[in-house]
Amino acid sequence: MQKLSYALAAVCLACTQTEQPEEKAAAASADSGAAALAVVRVQPDDFLDPAWFTVPRLDTFRVVYRTGEDGGFNLGTEKLRKLTPAQEGRYLQLRPRPATEQLQAPYYFYSLQENTPARQEITVLHDDGEYLFQLLRLVYNTNHQLVGQQVVAHFAADGGGISEAYGQFATPALFQITTLQTAVGAEDSVSVTTEIDSIVTFFTVAHDKFRQASQRTYQRTKTESLQK
């Protein structure tokens, strides 16, 4: 009798430890449903199209340009996609501009920095129609509202002077932008002297808002020989 009691107890224990096929299927279905829901939650919506952006994600913000054989500058804007008037309203969230201004001073999609349902970050390049190109960092919240806007780089050429600024995050809460202003000071048949002013500005960053914290200015002179 005692052996029979032990056998019955073992059988009952096995029954309690074994899941029924229906229970396994239900658990598997719940797990797969949760996984599918998780995938859906991290998928970006159609607010931004990655195909609009031709520049890879930037770690250092800089307006890239090349010097042509004629001495001019090529910023490769022919390869960038212009924002339409409707897109200017949607992504820059500013008042409509006159058609002539949109034509002479266009905005271009530049880089896609982040694209999630909770946060979107892009850069756009703005041509002022004369000599200045500015790279703007735009940040949106979960409702696609513009919550952060900052010029993070620029390039300008006017006469014999060039101004170039590039920026980077020293830390997630500290942004550094360095501006170089170059001008020809003196030139003769032997050499050319260039005056270079550097301005390094630090911004504290909180909730995608920039606030200037400090600024330092440097000056130097560079002389290059014209003889090769």
N, C-alpha and C positions, 0 to 999 in steps of 0.2 A: 504493500500500500504506500509505503513511504517513497519507493522508487517511482510509482505511478504519479504521485503528487509532484515530484521533481520534474518529471517529463511534461506534465501539464503546465507547470510554471514556465518552463523553457519555451514551450510553444506559444504561450500568451505573450511572453517577452518579445519573441520574434515578431509576433503580429503587431505589437505596438511600435517596433522599430522600423517596420517596412512600410514605405509609402505606396499607396495605391497608384496605378497608372493614371487615373483621372487627376489625382492630386499633383503628380509630377507635371502633367501637361498644363494644369492651371498655373503652377509656379513658374514653369518655363514661359508661358504666355505672358504672365505679369512682368517677368524679368525683361523679355524682349520688348514689351510695350514701354517699360520704363526707359530702356536704352534708346528706343526710337524717339521717345519724347525728349530725351536729353539731346539727341542729335538735332531735332527740330529747334530746340531752344538756342543752340549756338549758331545756327545758320543765319547769315546776314540777309536782310530783305533787299528790295530793289531800289533803295534810296541812292546807292552808288553802283556804277558799273565799272568793274576793274579794267575793262577794255579801253576806257577813256584815258587811262594813265600810262604813259610810255616810259617814265623814269622809275627805276627801282626804288624801294623804300629807302629813305635817307636816314643816315646816322649823323652826318654833318650836313647842315643846310647850306647849300652854295648854289649860286646861279652859274651853271656851266656854260662856257663859251669857248670859241676858237678864234684865232687871229687869221684873217685871210691874207692872200698874197698882196692885196692892194692896201693892206694896213687896217682894213675895217674889221668889225667883229661879227661873228656868226653865232647866234644863240640857239640855232636849231629849231626855231619856232615853227618852221614849215612841217616839222614832224609831230607837233603838238596839236591837240584838239581844242578849238576855241569853245568857250561857253556861249551858248545861245542866250538871247535876252531872257527867255524863261528860266534858263539855268542860272543866270546871274541873280534873278530874284529868289530862286530856291536855295542856292548854296551861299551866295554872298549876303542874302537877305537885306538888300538895300533897295532904295527907290529906283524905279526904271530910269535908265540914262537915255539921252537923246541918241538917235540912230547914228549920227555922225561921230559922237563920242565913243560909242560901242565899236565903230569901225576903226577909228584912229587909235584908240587906247584899249585894245582887247585884253581879256583874261583868258588864260590857258590852263587846262587841267595838267598838273605836273606829276605829283607822286601820291600814291595811296599808302598812308602810314598805318591805319587801323580801320577795320570794318567789321564791327560786331553789333548785335542788336542794342547793346547798352551804350556803345560809344563809337563814333566815327571820327577819324582824323585824316585830313588831306592837306596838300599844298597846292596852290595855284600861282601861276606866274602872271604878273601884271606888267604890260608895256604901257608906259605913260604917253606914248606917241611922239616923244622927243629923244631923250637920251637915257632914261632911267628904267630899269627892270627890277621889280620887287617880287620877292618870293614870300607869299603869305601862308601862314599855318592856320588852318581853320579846324575847329573842334565842335562836334555836335553831341547832344545828349540822346537819350533813348527816344525822345519825341522829335528828333531831328531839328532841334532848336540850336542855333549858333550860340555856343557858350564861351568860346575862346577864339580870339583873332589877334594875330601878332605878325609883324614883319620880322622874318628870321634871317633874311639875306637880301642883298641887292647888288646890282652891277650898274655902273654909270660911266659913260665916256663923253666928255665935253671938251672940245679943243685939245689941248695938250695934257689934260688932267684925267685921271681915272680914279674912281671910287669903287671899292669892292668891300662887301661885308659878308661874313659867313658866321653861322652860329651853331652851337651844339649844347646839349645838356651835360653839364659837369656832373650833376646828380639829378635825380628826378625832380628835385625841388629847387634847382639852381641852373639857370640858363646863361651861357656866355656868348656874347656876340662881339666879334673883332672887326673893326672897320679900318681899312687901309686907304689912305688918300695919297696918290702919287702925282707929282707935278714936275715937269722939267724945269730946273732952275737955271742952268747955263749950258751952252753947247758951243763947241768950236770944231775945228777940223780934226782935232786929236781925241777929244773925249766929250762925254755928256754927263752932266751932274743932275741927279734926281733927288728931290726932296720928298721924304716919306713921313707922313704923320699917321700914327696908329692910335686908335681909341678902343680900349677894352672895357666893355660894359657888362655888369652882372645884374641879372634879374632874379628875384625870388619868384617861385611859381607855386600857386595854391589854387586848386580848382580850375586849372587852365587859365588863370589870370596872371599876367606878368606885372611885376612892380619893380622899378629900378632900385637896386640896392647900393651899387658903387660904380665908379668909373675912373679909369686911369688913362693918361695921355702920354704918348712917347713920340719922340722926334729923332730922325736920323737922316744922314745924307749919304747917297751912294754915287760913286763916280765909276763909269765904265769907259773903257778905251774903245774907240771906233776903228782902230786898226786890227786887222785879223792876221 
